[in-house]
Amino acid sequence: MQIWKKVRNWVEKKVIGWKYFWAENNAGMGTVEVILIIVVLVGIVIIFKSQITELVESIFSKITKQANKV
């Protein structure tokens, strides 16, 4: 789980960076830049597909178990 903490910290830093990036005046941002961002995101999802699937299944199983208690 140590790797997940590192990944989570890295993602949180990137999210904060993206918030500042999008908050700035990006009137000149074009279609090519948006497409490149989408390609990078899709690539990350493909690379970490199994880890993302495990994480989502774990979360949903916990939700299901706790929902049965209510």
C-alpha positions in Angstrom: 0.0 0.0 0.0 3.0 2.3 0.3 3.0 2.6 -3.5 -0.6 3.8 -3.4 0.3 6.6 -1.0 3.1 7.7 -3.3 0.8 7.6 -6.3 -2.0 9.4 -4.4 0.4 12.2 -3.3 1.7 12.5 -6.8 -1.8 12.7 -8.2 -2.9 15.3 -5.6 0.0 17.5 -6.5 -0.8 17.2 -10.2 -4.5 18.0 -9.5 -3.6 21.1 -7.6 -1.2 22.1 -10.5 -4.0 21.5 -13.0 -6.4 23.7 -11.0 -3.9 26.6 -11.1 -3.3 25.9 -14.8 -7.0 26.0 -15.7 -7.6 29.1 -13.5 -5.2 31.1 -15.5 -6.1 32.9 -18.7 -5.8 30.2 -21.3 -7.6 32.0 -24.1 -4.9 30.8 -26.6 -5.3 27.2 -25.8 -6.1 25.3 -28.9 -7.5 22.0 -30.1 -4.1 20.3 -30.4 -3.3 21.0 -26.7 -6.7 19.6 -25.6 -6.2 16.5 -27.7 -2.7 15.9 -26.3 -4.0 16.2 -22.7 -6.7 13.6 -23.5 -4.2 11.3 -25.2 -2.0 11.5 -22.1 -4.9 10.8 -19.7 -6.0 7.8 -21.8 -2.5 6.5 -21.8 -2.3 6.7 -18.0 -5.6 4.8 -17.7 -4.3 2.1 -20.1 -1.1 1.7 -18.1 -2.7 1.6 -14.7 -5.9 -0.3 -15.8 -5.4 -3.3 -13.5 -4.6 -1.2 -10.5 -7.6 1.1 -11.2 -9.9 -1.9 -11.6 -8.7 -3.4 -8.3 -9.2 -0.1 -6.5 -12.7 0.4 -7.9 -13.8 -3.2 -7.1 -12.4 -2.8 -3.6 -14.3 0.4 -3.0 -17.6 -1.0 -4.4 -17.3 -4.2 -2.3 -16.8 -2.0 0.9 -19.8 0.1 -0.1 -21.9 -3.0 -0.6 -20.9 -4.5 2.7 -21.6 -1.3 4.6 -24.8 -0.7 2.8 -26.1 -4.1 4.0 -25.5 -2.9 7.6 -27.8 0.1 7.2 
